[in-house]
Amino acid sequence: MTIETEPDVQANSAIIQRVTWIGFFSNILLAITKFLAGVFGHSQVLIADAVHSMSDLATDVAVLVGSRYWDQPADNEHPYGHAKLEMIVTLLIGATLAVVGFELISNAIMSLYDMIIGDHETVTVPNVWALSAAIFSILLKEWLFHITASAGKKAHSTAIVANAWHHRSDALSSIPAALAVGATLFLGKEYAFLDPIGTIVVGLMIFYTAFLIIRPTFNSLMDASGGVELTNRINNEVLSIKGVQGVHKIRTRPLGAALYGVDLHVQVDPDMNVRDAHYLSHQIQDKLRSKFAEIVDTTVHVEPGKEANV
């Protein structure tokens, strides 16, 4: 006997769209601001940081387009729904972060090399506008991180949470820019080496963030289980229901913050009629949904257990 729940895919699409559009237009504003400040403020690091801000636009577009599809209900071609698209978008965001981290590190190493063997007289001193733009970028990006992360948790969206960390990576990348501009502005051009050194540190942090984002997406795309602890909790909840003699073959399929599949076999009195077995299956379904709000779909297979004691 199989009982399947209706997918409860109400991921608050309006929240996702709204917060992503805010980030999209903010990234455009930041890219333009940092580019102009870099040109007129004589700061190459801000021009590079403006290019980094443009990378956020790509992930914003991926979320805006993807979120219109991953919440679509199941159809004949996709009987389990379209939620894996969110994992693909999350993987794309993580990969983009890794590329950004690599580019920041490689460019910083080249800049540091040029400073060591190059002509120090060619190092330009930025002005206060460059410093102001860097500080503005840090504050705006940190604000975007908090509102986006909050929206991602509320909507149970891994892609939105990943995009929030992309915002934070941009804020982190602006910190060495601000330090380098500030140090060079107030202490002199001999402190310009702080820029590439700080950028290397931030690049490594971005790499680590990308790793934290990418690793769980592989587990979801490979249909990894929810773990032994989750299986034991489900086992105990089902065994507590009157009429269940045993539970085995529990399989879980997490997808992001949701449990898109919980399959299990329960043993019951072999003389139990179909109506009672059907009712018991519904009891199991309801009990699991009450204890695990993240469950989207439950499949219960009823099989004969031991003879009831007379």
N, C-alpha and C positions, 0 to 999 in steps of 0.2 A: 504494500500500500504506500502511495506517495502523496505527500502533502507539500504543496509549494506556496510560499507566501507571495503576495503582490509586492513588487519592488517599491520600496519607499524612497525613491530617488527625488527628494525635494531639497536639492543642494543650494537653495536660495540663489538662483541664477541672477536675480536682480542685484544682489549684494556683490556677487563676483564681477558682474559687468560694471557696476558703478565704481568699485574700488580700482579695477583695472583701467578704466577710462581716466580716473584721476591720476594714476601712475603714468599713463601714456602721455597725457598733456604735460604733466610735470617733467617727464623726461625730455620732451621737446624743448620746454622752457630752459631746463638745465643745460642741455647740449648747446643751445644758442648762446645762453649767458656765459658759459665757460669758454666757448670758442671765441666770442667777442672779447671777453676779459683776457684771454690768452694772447690774442692778436694785439689789442691796444694796451694791455698791461705788461707786454714783453715777457710772457711766461709760456715756455714750450710745454711744461708739464700740464698746464691747464688745457692746452689744445689737445694733448693726448687724453686727458681726463674727459674732455668733451666727446671724443670718439668712444670712450668706454660707456658714457651715458647713452650713446646711440645703440649700443648692444642691448640695453634694457628695452628699447622699442621693439626689437624682434621678439622677445619673450612676451611682452604685453600683447602683441598681435597674435602670437600663438595661443595665449590664454583666451583672448576675445573670440577668436574663431573656434577654438577647441571646446570652450564651455557651452557653445550653442549645440554641440553634438554629443558630448559625453553624458549629458543628462537625459538624452532621448530614451524613450521606453524601448523595451525589447521588440524585435520584429522577426519576420520569418528568416531573414538572413543572419540576424544577430540575436538568437534566442536568449542570450545572457546579458543583453543590453550593450551599451557602448562605453562603459565606464573605463575600459582599458585605455581608451584614447587619452584620458587624464594622466595615466601613467606614462604614456608616450610623450605628452607635453612636458611632464615633470622631468623626464629623461632628457628632453631637448634643452630645458632650462639648465639642468646640471651640466650638460655637455658645453653649453654656451659659457657658463661660468668657468669651466676648466680651460676653455680656449682663451677667455679674457685673462685668467690668472697666468697662463703661459706667456701671452703677449706682454703683460705687464712686467714679468720677470725678465724676459729676453730683452725688452727695450731698456729696462733699468740697467742690466748688465752692460749693454752697449754704451749707454750714457755714462756709466761709471768708468768704463774703459776709455772713452773719449776724454773724460775729465782728467784721467791719470796721465795720458800720453799726449793729449791735445793742447791747443793754445788756450791758456786760462784767460787771456784777454778777450776772447770771443764770448765768454759767459756774460749774458745780459742780466741786469738787476731788475726784477719785476717791481711794479708799483702797487699802491694800496688797493687799486681796483681788482687786481688779480687775487690778493689776499681776501678781499671781501667776497668775491665770487666763490672761492674755495670754501669759506666758512658757511656761506649761504647754501652751498651744495650739501655739506655735511648735515646741517640742520634740517633741510627739506627732505633729504633721503632717509634720515633717521625717523622723521615723522611718517613718511611713506611706509617704512618698514613696519612700524607699530600698527597703523591702520590696516595694512594689507595682511599682516599676520593674524590680527584679530578677526578680520573677515574670513580668512582661510580656516581658522579654527571653528568659527561659527557655522560656516558652510560645509565643514568636514572635507575640505578640498586640499589635497597634497600639492596640486599645481599652484594654487594661490599661496600656500605657505612657502613653497620653493621660490615663487616670484618675490615674496617678501624678503627672503634672504638675498635675492639678487639686488634688491634695493639697498640692503645693508652693505653688500659688497661694494656698491658704488659709494656709499658713505665712507667706508673704510679706505677706499682708494683715494678719496679726497683728503683724508687726514695727512698722508705724507706730502701731498701737494700743498696743503695749507702750511705744514711745518717748514717745508723747503722754501716756499715763498716768503713766509714770515722771517725765517732765519736769514735768508739772503737779503731781505729788505732791511732788517734792523741790525744785522751783524756783519754783513758784507758778503761778497760773492764767494769768498773762500769756504763758506758753509753750504755751498750748493750741492756738495756730495751727499748731504742728508736726503735729498730727493730720491736718487736711485736706491740707496740703502733701505729707506723706509718703504719704497715701492716693492722691493723684493720681499720684505716681510709680509706686506699686505697681499702680494701675489700668492705666497704660500698659504696664507689664511683663506684666500678665495679657493685655492685648490682643495683645502680641507673641507670647506663648505660644500663644494661640488661633490666630493666623495660622499658626504653625509646625505646629500640629496639623491645621488644616483644609486647608492647601494640598495635601499629598500625598494626602488622601482624594479630592479632586476628580480627580487624575490616575488613581487606581485605579478610581473609578466611571466615568471616561470611557475606560477601557481604554487608557491611555497606555502606550507601550513602556518597556522597562527601560533604554533608552539605547543609544547607539552603542558604548560600551565593552563592555557586556554582549553585544551582538550580535557584536562582533569576537571576543570570547573564545569564544563558542559556535561561531562559524565556524572558528576555528583548531583547536578540539578535534575537531570533526567531520572536518575535512580531514586530521587526523593518523591517521585510521582507514584501514587498508588496504582498498582496493576503492572508496573514495569518490573520484570524479573532480572533483566540484564541489559547492558549496553555494550556495543562493540563497533568496530569499523567507523569510528568517528573521524570525519574528514572536514577540515575547514579551509576556506579559500578567501583570505583577506585581499582586499583591493583598496588601497589607500586607507582611509579611516573606517571603512565599512567591511562587514563580513558578507561577501556576496554569495557564499555557499557554505552551508553546514549540512553535511550528509551523515546519517547515522542509522544503525540497525538496532532495533530494540526487540527483546524477547518477552513474550507474553504467554499467558495461559493458552495452550493449544486448542482448548475448547471455547475460547472467546469468539463470539460471533462477529460478523463483519461490521455491524453497526457500532458495537462497543469498541472494536479495534480502531475504527475511524474516529470515534469520539476521543479515544486515548491519544491518537496521533495529533488531534487538534489541541489537546491539553499540553502535550509536549511542545508543540509549536508556540502556543501562548506563553508557556512558562519560560521558554528560551527568549522570546521577544521581550518579556517583562524584565528579564535579568540582563539581557544583552541588547541594548537599544540599537547597536550598530548592525545587527543581523538583518540582511535584506531577503535572503532566500533560505528556506529550510526544507530538506527532503528527509522523510522518515520512512524507513523500510521496516515493516512489522513481520516478525517471524516467530514460529512456535518455540516456546521454552519448555519448562518442566510442567508435568501434570500438576494441577492444583490439588492440595491435600483435601481429602473428604472427611 
